[in-house]
Each structure stands twice: as structure tokens, then as C-alpha cells.
Amino acid sequence: MSRSRLILAFIVALLITSGLIVTANHGSAEDLIGQDSIVIDGDTEFAQMALSKGWPGNGSEGDPYIIQGYSIDAREEGSCIAISNTTVHFVISDSLLINAGPLGDDPGCGITLLNVTNGIMDNIRCIACEFAGIWINGSEATSVLNSSCRSSDMYGIMVSDSSNCTVSWSQCDDTFAGILLYGSDNCTLERNHCYDDQGAGIMIQYSNFTLVAENDLAGSGVNLGVFFSDDCLILNNTLERGETGINLMNSLNCRFEGNEMTQCSFNMVGNADGRRVETYASQEIVNCTVNGLPIRYFKNLDFGNETVPVDSGQIIVANVTSMTISGIEIGNTSVGVIVAHSSSVFIHDSSFSSSMIGIYTDRALDCMIYDCQFHDMVNGIDLFWSLDSVVTRNSCHRNSNVGIYLEGSSRIDISDNFCSENKYGVYLTNYAGHNHITRNTVLRSSEDGIYLWGSPHNEVENNTVELSRMNGISCWPLSNGNALRGNILHDNGGFGIYALSANNLIINDNDVFRSENGIVLYSSSDAQVMNNTVSHVDDGIHLFRSSNDVIGGNDMLGCSMIIDGEEMGHFNTHKMPVNNTVNGLPLVYIANQDMEGQVFRSAVGELLLANVTGLRVGPLYIQNGTAGIVMGFCDDVWITDTGLFLNQYGIFMVGCEGGGVFHCDISGNDVGVSMTKSNGSSIIASILVENQGYAISVDSSSASAFWANAFIGNNGATEEYGPDRVQVHVHESRTNWTTSGYGNHWSDWTSPDQNGDGIVDEPYIIRNDTGVKDSAPLSGMVGPPSSPSITGVGDSYVKIAWQPTNYSLWFPLDHYAVYRHEGSGGSKYIARLSPGTFSFNDTTVNDLTEYSYYILAVNEFGTSAMDWPLEVLVPSDHSCLVTGVVKDKY
């Protein structure tokens, strides 16, 4: 034992026998003396303050200063007691220290000791101190005894850059780390109690030759952590619950003896140069148990296929060749089996439950895991930078994170496994490449079924992935060159296949059914998407900000394809053979063509136009797809006389110039027309009925004109206008909704029309905040005849005349209808006149009778309003007495 430890032991024994250290009685707050914060810098200042405060002792080894019996509330302004740069001997005891907080360079502790030797803290209570209850920094031969540190934001007791210090018989609860030993060699932590600390009960970092003995640790994230600390003795500790019992990371030559772990166990990580193998294979683990069963630790041996005993609480295999683990049952622990830097280890017919990880391999080679069960864990199987191994015929059920997890592992055959109700069924990350994932069944994942992040050149083939809450298969950034073939992807809540910033993918022969979207490539270029079947999804194949993809031989039912992006290259660089189909009809893709004067009217399931000029499209009939027509960066393309029904988008336009839509029926879609970054494009004389969302959505576009259209029941619109049910949407765009004094017909805005001209007297408000409106909304689908009048009354006749109606939407004017009302009876239909007739002579009138006449314009959709009668009285002398002119309907 070193001289400093001998001196410390002598002082402790002396103080106990003299009664200066009280090991059981903390006393009550009423027995303590209120005191402001104490700050001491140097031996001289210590002596002066001891004299002024009347503290016993002279600072010598045999007669230390005694600071005792204080209650100090720092009120979050620095530490309660701060002592620095002293060599005198002192004892701080029987005190309550609360509410320390940062002040300048002081982080806020109950007690801060900086560059101190020969200090003892006994029977101290520290509560709600922001940084630490007690912080010993750059000090030597200093001890904490019989103390309690609770509810600190960071640490209960922290010893940093110190040596030969002791923490014993103390309790640290409800902190981030109960006791932290950092950069401090030859220290002792014994008989302490650390419960329910968020990060760690005891954490040893960069601290060699540490003795950790007979501590009681429970319920922390890591009960005992040993990081980059060599030659430590970990003896006879009791560890319960928590994610990890003992977490050993990059530490060498430690001895673990007599430790008892319940519902937790060892976890080991060796990932630093010179410490990868040694962290696992240089330890001594003797007489340690997990849940009452022995920990089996094997290192540096060729076992010749020897079998491990089944009565094992945990199995650790380090630098071992040829071992079989069979028939074991391990549960309620941290990691069931650790296989590190070993080869030809075979694990089969075993069961793992209620742990963090069932089997963990680190840089293992040529191992097999088969016919095992993993349930109610975090990860079932975790392969870290391992090679040439097989994972097959296992069952992974109800694990909170992943059934089978690969990080940096290559050439792993993952086949015929059954994964159900995990967060992810199979998860690859961090350059896990060249693996073969085949014939697995993955059901009811709470996130994705099969998930690849930063993992290239894997083969994912012939798997069945169903009922995932999110995606069936996902390839996230840097997962390039993966091949996804022949997978069955049904009833997943997100996308069947989703790729984000993953290039050169092969997506062939997959069956995607009843997901939100089918195959989605987001910023993923140079992909091959061939011979897939996609049905009953919103977007069959969706290319967003992607380029140079080959799309061929795909069959889409109840869905189709959509291309989106901000650049022309996102639309016009793809290659699409003619053998893609939508609802049994061809999907046609035309790119980079000047088609001035040409007309396209072939039957299609979907039409995709990219960088096309001058084309005339229609008549066509397209329904039940993702988008009926997609136009990207087209110029002067007109769509005419076309029906677009029951699609997600009737027409989807991006970056177009001029052209537009004329006399089309766009009804029953989710969105009728989506127009983004398109200038000078118009929608004219079309009918848009009962689209679930907006009839037209315009974003970042300008000089667009919309007039003579009929908007009926879109976006939930009823007969009564509501600002939350406006039928179109305009965002950051310059639009014109009225041309030559006429706007559009809106089914939720048909009155008032006091002058009977067929134009509603108040504008239709599209966006009140930006002033977007239709200034001349049309009251009906056909306008009333203009300027009706009675031109004469004679012997048994009345002559009436009018001017043509101003508008007839969608359908041409079919005829004029004349109705006559007599006395108290109803109106009688008396004449049907051709659209070119503008007068009528009624020869069936009677003398001394008052009549009212209505002239209505009629098209196939309906009639103008019967609101404006012409009234006349026929007298007996046959002179014309007109008793009324066109009456105000109010």
C-alpha cells in the first residue's frame, strides 16, 4: 500500500475513534447552523477562516481542521463549499448542502475541491446541486465517506484528474451518473449505493488500478461502466436491473470476481486500436453470476467443437475457434451470448428473452445462428462487423428495436427467418454490404420490415414483408447498388419500396399490394425498375428528384406513375420501354420532342410528357391511376376534350410554359389539376366536379388564366360557401380568374344576382389574405337570355324578344324555353325555340288577363334561373297596357 493510502487510513481510524466521524446519524436540519457559501483558496486563507469561524484543529495530520454542522443554501450561485490549492488536512462533516448552481467558472457543486490533498468529507448531504454533489478535481489522498448526493443534474460524486482517492459508504441517487471516476488512478470505490441514475450508477473512465468492491447498484442505465480503464479490480458487487450490469469498453486486464447480477449482465465493446481483441480476451471473470447462474467465459482457445454447459446465465466467447452452444435458455439479462473475434461458433436450438440483445457478435467469422428463438428484447440478433456467417430459421418476435441487426457486417446469409412484431424485422447499417437476405417472413413491424442505411450491394430477394406500419423495404442514403428482387410486399402502411439518396438500385419482379405508395425513388438515380406488379396503392411508381432511371415491364393496377422534381433532368432523362401498363393499357412516356402540330389521341392508361413542345392531346379517357397526365417542363402543350376520373391527380404539371387545358372533364380525383412553377398556362371551359381535394392547386406560377370553368362540389364544398371549403388553392402565384367580364361557375356561390345578368354580385373569395378572387362568378351553368322585353300586344297575342345568352358552360346552348304564368296557377311550358331564335309570338292569350313570361336558356347541364318575369295585361279593346316590365326578383 502506498504511503498516501496509509496516511489516509490512519486519519480515518483516528477520527472514528475520536468521535469526529459519525457514520450513521445525519442529524436533522434543525440541528444545523445556517451558513453562507464558503470559499477558500490556499493554506493561508484556510487558516484565517478557521480562526474567524472557530473551527477546531490546526490543519496538521494529527489535528485536521473540522468544518462541521452547517446548512448551506447556495441559491444557485456557485458551490456551497469551494476549497482550492491546499495541502492542510481537513474534515467536512455533518452538513446539508443544497441548490448549488453555476457562477463564472464554478459549475455549481455542494463541495468543490480543486488541487487539494488530505481532505475528508463525511456525513454530507447534497441535494439539487446542478453539476455535482461533490467534485474532487486535480486532488490527491481525498475521501468521501458516509455521504448522500441526490438529484444533481449531472453527477452525484465526481473524481477527476486525481489519484489515491476513496469514495465509500455513500449513496448517489437520481442523477445522470451516481459516481464518476475520470482520469484518476489508484482510487477505491467501495460499499456505495447508487440507484436509479439515468446514465450510470458508477462510471470509471480513463482510470487505471481502480478497486470497485461491494457496491450495491440498481436500476441505472449502466450500473457499472468501465471505459478505457486497465488493471481494475471489480469484486463482490451486487448489480440489479438496468440496461447493463457491467459495461466494459476498451479496457484491459481487469479482474471481475464474485459479482452478482440480477436482470442484467456484461456488455463488452472493443473498438479502439490495440484494444479490439484484448477488451474481450484479456479479462479474468471468476465466480460471477447472472440471475443465479454462472457466467461462462471462454478466451484464447480452440475448443474443437466443444459444447457449452446449458446452465449458463451468460456466455462470453473471446478469440475462440470451434465451439457449439446449444439448448440454452437465457432471459432477463443484458446480452445473452457475446461472440467476439471468434470463428466457427455454432449457436442453435436456444431461447433468449427479455434482454437487451440475445446474441451479439463482434468481428466473428464463419459462425452460424440457427433454430433459435428471440422474443421481448431490444435486438434479437446483433452482428457487428462480422463476416461469412449464416443466420437462418430463427424466430424473432416482439423485440422493441430489431429482430436481426447487422452493422458493418458482410457476406452474411440471412434466410428463412420469421420476424414478427419488431420495430424493424431486418436492419442493416454502417456499410453492411454484400449480404444475402432471402426467403424471410417479416410481419407487423412497427416501422419498416427490411431497412438498409448506408449499406450497399446487398441482395434482398424473395422475402415476404406484410403489415408493417411504415415501409416494406427501405434503402436510405448511401445504400447504393442493392438488388431488391422477387419480394412480396403487401398491406404495408407506408411504401412498398422506398429509396432515399440510394443510387444504382435494381428493383425487379416485386409484388406490391395495398400500401400507401408502391415504389418510391427519392433523389435516387440510375435505378432499374423492371417487371414489378403494383396494385391498389396511391402512387404506383413515384420518381422524385431522380434521373436516368430505367422503368420497364411494370404492371400497375388502380395506380400509375408520377414524376416530380425541380429540374428538367428529373423528368426527361428516364428510359421507359413501351411495355409498362396501367390498368391493362399502355403507359406512354414522351420526352425531348418538338411535336408542333401533332395530335396524340391513342388509348393509354397514363401519359407522361417531359420537355415536349407544341403537342395537342385529346380526346382521351384516363381513370383509376396516380396521375392521368404528367407534364414536366413542356411548352405550348394543350389538353383538350379529355376525361380524367378517379385519379390521385387528374393532371400534374411542373415547370410548363403556355398551353393548358381546354374543355376537359376532370372529376372525382383527389386533386383535379396540380400546377407548380408553370407560367402562362390556362384552364378554360372545363368542368371539375367532386374532386376530393382542390379542383385546381396552383403553386409558384404566374400569368395563369382560369375562366369559363364549372367548379361543382370540390374540396367538400356544399351549396353554402365556407372559407375552409374553397374549391381551388393558390399559393405564391399570380392568377387571373376573370376574362372579358366573365369568371367561372362555383356551385357554392350562385347568388345574389340582382340585375339578372347571370353574374353573381359579389366576388368568389379564393384567398382573402392575398386578395385572390373571381371577380365575376357565374350564377349558373348557362346564363339567362339578355335584355328580355315585351315588344307588342294585339288581338289575342303577346310578342316577346331577347338577346342571346352570354355564356353556356361545358355544353353548347341547346334551346330557349318559354314559360307562361297565368293568375294563381303555375308556370306552363309553352315553347321550345332553337338557339338562333330570339323572339316569340304567343297567340293563345285571353282578353283582360294578366300574364307573366319567363325566357330560359337551356343546355344539357340545366337551365338559367327562373327569376325574372315579364308581366303584361291584355285589355278588352286590344290596346296594349303593359303593367309590368322586368321585375326585380326581390
Secondary structure, 3 states (H helix, E strand, C coil): CCHHHHHHHHHHHHHHHHCCCCCCCCCCHHHCEECCCEEEECHHHHHHHHHHHCCCCCCCCCCCEEEECEEEECCCCECCEEEEEECCCEEEEEEEEECCECECCECCEEEEEEEEECEEEEEEEEECCCCEEEEEECCECCEEECCEEECCCCEEEEEECCECCEEECCEEECCCEEEEEECCECCEEECCEEECCCCEEEEEECCCCCEEECCEEECCCEEEEEECCCCCEEECCEEECCCEEEEEECCCCCEEECCEEECCCEEEECCCCCCHHHHHHCCEEECCEECCEEEEEEEEEEEEEEECCCCCCEEEEEEEEEEEEECCEEECCCEEEEEECCEEEEEECCEEECCCEEEEEECCECCEEECCEEECCCEEEEEECCECCEEECCEEECCCCEEEEEECCECCEEECCEEECCCEEEEEECCCCCCEEECCEEECCCCCCEEEECCCCCEEECCEEECCCCCCEEECCCCCCCEEECCEEECCCCEEEEEECCCCCEEECCEEECCCEEEEEECCCCCEEECCEEECCCEEEEEECCCCCEEECCEEECCCEEEECCCCHHHHCCECCCCCEECCEEEEEEEEEECCCCEECCCCCEEEEEEEECCEECCCEEECCCEEEEEECCECCEEECCEEECCCEEEEEECCECCEEECCEEECCCEEEEEECCECCEEECCEEECCCCCCEEEECCECEEEECCEEECHHHCCCCCCHHHCCEEEECCCEECCECCECCEECCCCCCCCCCCCECCCCEEEECCCCEEECCCECCCECCCEEEEEEEEECCEEEEEEECCCCECCCCCCEEEEEEEECCCCEEEEEEECCCCCEEEECCCCCCEEEEEEEEEEECCEECCCCCCEEEEECCCCCCECCCCCCCCC
